[in-house]
Amino acid sequence: MAVIHISEEEAAKNLGSLVTRAAQGDDIVIDGPTSSAKLVAHGRPKPRSGAEILAILESLPGERGVMDADFARDVRQFRENHPESLDGSKWD
């Protein structure tokens, strides 16, 4: 993810490409003469695998990345009750 600083004039000329970049996760900051504005695109987040989520949790400082025994038990119980493979293409 990149942080892109751009003037108001350039932003006006390239708005379409800036919106695309923001939707892809780049931070777009439009710098004006007296203030700045950040372009925020609300799109669907990129799907992550369980392994990616665990890696992110483990990289966080403190106990935010620690799953307690209750959570582990709940996940194990869910998988035991739902052993079928999940088809992500049917989620939309």
C-alpha positions, 0 to 999 in steps of 0.5 A: 500500500502506497501513500500518494500526495498529489496537488488539487490540480493534478487530482482534478485531472486524474480523479478516475485513476486516483479512485482506482488506486484508493480502491486497491488500498493506496492512501491518496492525500490531496494537498491544497494551499491551506489544508489536505484531504484524504481520498477514501474508497469503501470497497470490499476488503481483499479476502484473506485465508485463515493462515494470513489472519493468524499471521497478522494477529501474531504480528500485533503487539500485546495480547491482541494477537492471542486467541484464548482457549474458549475461542479455540474450543468454539472453532474446533466445535464448529469444524466438528459440526460442519466438516463439509468443504466451504465453497467461497463462490457461493457467498455473494 
